[in-house]
Amino acid sequence: MQFKRMNKQPSYFNMLFGSNRRRTWLGIGVQFMQQVTGVNVIMYYAVFLFQQAGIAGTQASLLANGIQGVVLNVFLWPDMYYIDTWGRRTPAILGGFGMGIAMMLIGVLMKTQGSPVYDTLTQKTNFTFANKSASYATIAFVYIYVALFSLTWGCIAWVYPNEVFSMNIRGRGTSLSSATNWFVNFWFALYIPTAMNKISWRLYLIFMALCYAIGITVFLFFPETAKKSLEETDLLFSDDRTIWVFKDREATKVGGLVSRDLERGESIAISGKEGHEDVKTIEVANFADDKSSG
């Protein structure tokens, strides 16, 4: 209660357009980008996708969808276990480009090896493949896409907002980012079936472009938050740091910005000004006195 009285929450307007806007848009952005990778389109409409990829029959499509669910869960475990070792930036960047390549290959295989056939009974566009290997390859790249998502963006989008916001804005910040996730999810779920029928293979090329854009955006603007304390995270957003994160070597590293000098009882921070490193003391604590008092 005392913390809340001393650190009042800013308004939503301030969070979006005031002094906290950079943190807010990073938190919103990471949730937005997780959705525009197309993952929930793949998960929600996997049966239709597999039918488009040449798997005949609802039962076979449901089986393929079940295997996809297993792939999703199996590859989430390494991400959960190693997320602090891998960090946030590197998996997000590699995952964006990896998923983009998988989406590109799905679209290219459908265009070059498949023939679209409109089913008047189901009112859906499916593809027939003269070459069965091309059909299997399309399905394999769907599984590869899901595995790449699980290894990278599966956890990052839910961890990053909690780390990027300071304590006094974390509640409202994470509510904004989560609302963005489900808002985009809703509109995708509403309109994607129409897109799958009308633009078919082009849809996967659109998601390819979005995945590439995600990787580039994270590389340019998103600081690394893994293994950083609240104070160190605040340093990432100090006025003397550039928003072009790829230019700020310290902001791209996994681990703390602060190194402790235990003999002097000081915490030394690397501020990371562009072009040079500025070392300043941000906290002084007499560890010897603390030890004797304990």
BELRA-V933686 format. One record per pair of residues at least 24 apart in sequence whose ideal C-beta (glycine too) atoms are under 7 Angstrom apart, sorted by the first residue. I is the first residue (numbers start at 0). J is the second residue. D is the distance in Angstrom with one decimal. If there is no record, write none. Layout:
<<I | J | D> <I | J | D>>
This chain:
<<6 | 166 | 6.9> <6 | 167 | 3.8> <8 | 167 | 5.8> <8 | 168 | 6.3> <8 | 170 | 7.0> <8 | 171 | 5.9> <9 | 168 | 6.1> <11 | 171 | 6.4> <14 | 168 | 6.2> <14 | 171 | 6.1> <14 | 172 | 6.6> <14 | 175 | 6.9> <19 | 168 | 5.6> <21 | 236 | 6.1> <21 | 242 | 6.7> <22 | 163 | 5.3> <22 | 164 | 5.6> <22 | 172 | 6.7> <22 | 236 | 6.2> <23 | 172 | 6.0> <23 | 175 | 6.4> <25 | 163 | 5.3> <25 | 221 | 6.2> <26 | 160 | 3.9> <26 | 163 | 5.3> <26 | 164 | 6.1> <26 | 172 | 5.2> <26 | 175 | 6.8> <26 | 176 | 4.2> <27 | 175 | 5.8> <27 | 176 | 5.1> <27 | 179 | 4.8> <29 | 155 | 6.9> <29 | 156 | 5.1> <29 | 159 | 4.7> <29 | 160 | 6.4> <30 | 156 | 5.3> <30 | 160 | 6.8> <30 | 176 | 4.4> <30 | 177 | 6.6> <30 | 179 | 4.9> <30 | 180 | 4.0> <31 | 179 | 5.3> <31 | 183 | 5.9> <32 | 213 | 4.6> <33 | 152 | 5.2> <33 | 156 | 3.7> <33 | 180 | 6.6> <34 | 180 | 6.0> <34 | 183 | 4.0> <34 | 184 | 5.5> <34 | 187 | 6.5> <35 | 183 | 6.8> <35 | 209 | 4.7> <36 | 98 | 5.6> <36 | 148 | 6.4> <36 | 152 | 6.0> <36 | 206 | 7.0> <36 | 209 | 6.9> <36 | 210 | 5.6> <36 | 213 | 6.6> <37 | 102 | 6.8> <37 | 206 | 3.9> <38 | 148 | 5.0> <39 | 184 | 5.5> <39 | 187 | 6.2> <39 | 188 | 6.9> <40 | 187 | 5.8> <40 | 191 | 4.8> <41 | 141 | 6.7> <41 | 144 | 6.8> <41 | 145 | 6.5> <43 | 188 | 5.8> <44 | 191 | 6.3> <44 | 192 | 6.5> <44 | 195 | 6.6> <47 | 123 | 6.3> <47 | 195 | 6.1> <48 | 141 | 6.6> <49 | 138 | 6.5> <50 | 125 | 5.2> <51 | 109 | 6.9> <51 | 124 | 7.0> <51 | 125 | 5.3> <51 | 126 | 5.1> <52 | 126 | 6.7> <52 | 134 | 5.9> <52 | 137 | 4.2> <52 | 138 | 5.2> <53 | 113 | 6.9> <53 | 126 | 6.0> <53 | 127 | 6.6> <53 | 128 | 4.4> <53 | 134 | 3.4> <63 | 138 | 6.5> <67 | 141 | 6.8> <67 | 142 | 6.4> <67 | 145 | 5.6> <70 | 142 | 5.2> <70 | 145 | 5.1> <70 | 146 | 5.5> <71 | 145 | 5.3> <71 | 149 | 5.3> <74 | 146 | 4.5> <74 | 149 | 3.6> <74 | 150 | 5.2> <75 | 149 | 4.6> <75 | 153 | 5.1> <77 | 150 | 6.3> <78 | 149 | 6.1> <78 | 150 | 5.2> <78 | 151 | 7.0> <78 | 153 | 5.3> <78 | 154 | 5.0> <79 | 154 | 5.9> <82 | 154 | 5.4> <82 | 158 | 6.7> <83 | 225 | 5.4> <83 | 226 | 5.9> <86 | 223 | 5.4> <86 | 225 | 4.2> <86 | 253 | 3.9> <87 | 155 | 5.5> <87 | 159 | 5.6> <87 | 223 | 5.9> <87 | 224 | 5.7> <87 | 225 | 5.5> <88 | 217 | 6.1> <88 | 221 | 6.0> <88 | 223 | 4.8> <88 | 251 | 6.1> <90 | 150 | 6.9> <90 | 151 | 4.1> <90 | 155 | 6.3> <91 | 151 | 6.2> <91 | 152 | 6.6> <91 | 155 | 5.4> <91 | 217 | 4.5> <91 | 221 | 7.0> <92 | 214 | 4.8> <92 | 217 | 5.2> <92 | 218 | 5.2> <93 | 151 | 6.5> <94 | 147 | 5.7> <94 | 148 | 6.8> <94 | 150 | 6.9> <94 | 151 | 2.6> <94 | 152 | 5.1> <95 | 210 | 5.0> <95 | 211 | 6.6> <95 | 213 | 4.0> <95 | 214 | 2.9> <95 | 217 | 6.6> <96 | 211 | 6.3> <96 | 214 | 4.5> <97 | 147 | 4.4> <98 | 144 | 5.5> <98 | 147 | 5.1> <98 | 148 | 6.0> <98 | 210 | 4.5> <99 | 207 | 4.7> <99 | 210 | 3.5> <99 | 211 | 4.4> <101 | 140 | 4.9> <101 | 143 | 5.1> <101 | 144 | 3.8> <101 | 147 | 6.4> <102 | 144 | 6.4> <102 | 203 | 4.8> <102 | 206 | 4.6> <102 | 207 | 4.1> <102 | 210 | 6.1> <103 | 204 | 6.6> <103 | 207 | 4.3> <104 | 140 | 4.8> <105 | 137 | 5.7> <105 | 140 | 5.0> <105 | 141 | 6.5> <105 | 203 | 4.6> <106 | 200 | 4.7> <106 | 201 | 6.9> <106 | 203 | 3.5> <106 | 204 | 4.4> <106 | 207 | 6.6> <108 | 133 | 5.5> <108 | 136 | 5.9> <108 | 137 | 4.7> <109 | 137 | 6.5> <109 | 199 | 6.8> <109 | 200 | 3.8> <110 | 200 | 4.6> <115 | 199 | 5.8> <123 | 196 | 5.8> <124 | 196 | 4.9> <124 | 199 | 5.3> <159 | 224 | 6.4> <162 | 224 | 3.9> <162 | 232 | 6.3> <163 | 224 | 5.9> <163 | 232 | 6.9> <165 | 229 | 6.6> <165 | 233 | 6.2> <166 | 229 | 6.5> <218 | 245 | 5.6> <219 | 243 | 6.4> <219 | 244 | 6.7> <219 | 245 | 5.8> <220 | 244 | 5.7> <222 | 250 | 4.2> <223 | 250 | 6.4> <223 | 251 | 5.4> <223 | 252 | 5.9> <223 | 253 | 5.8> <225 | 253 | 4.7> <226 | 253 | 5.8> <226 | 254 | 4.8> <226 | 255 | 6.3> <227 | 255 | 5.7> <227 | 256 | 6.6> <228 | 255 | 6.6> <230 | 281 | 6.9> <231 | 255 | 5.3> <231 | 256 | 4.5> <231 | 257 | 5.4> <234 | 268 | 5.8> <234 | 270 | 6.7> <237 | 270 | 6.7> <239 | 270 | 5.8> <239 | 272 | 5.2> <240 | 271 | 5.9> <241 | 273 | 5.0> <246 | 273 | 6.1> <247 | 271 | 5.1> <261 | 286 | 6.3>>
